[in-house]
Amino acid sequence: MPNYKLTYFNLRGRAEICRYLFAYAGIKYEDHRLEGADWPKIKPSK
């Protein structure tokens, strides 16, 4: 079985429906939540 990792900001937003679907389907996943201050470290600059 594949390993799933959901990465999104530490708020509901667009990822919340994915969290609901994982829970509804009984699928285990890693819920990796980002804080706003961490975003510049992760996002590549232009």
C-alpha positions, 0 to 999 in steps of 0.5 A, spaced: 500 500 500 502 506 498 504 511 503 500 518 503 503 525 505 498 531 505 502 537 505 498 544 506 498 550 511 496 549 518 488 551 517 482 548 513 483 551 506 483 546 500 486 540 504 480 539 509 476 535 503 482 531 502 483 530 510 475 528 510 476 523 504 482 520 507 478 519 514 472 516 510 476 511 506 480 509 513 486 511 509 492 512 513 496 518 511 501 523 514 498 530 515 504 535 514 502 542 516 506 548 515 506 554 518 506 561 514 513 562 517 516 556 514 513 557 507 519 562 504 523 556 506 519 551 502 517 555 496 522 556 490 524 563 489 523 566 482 
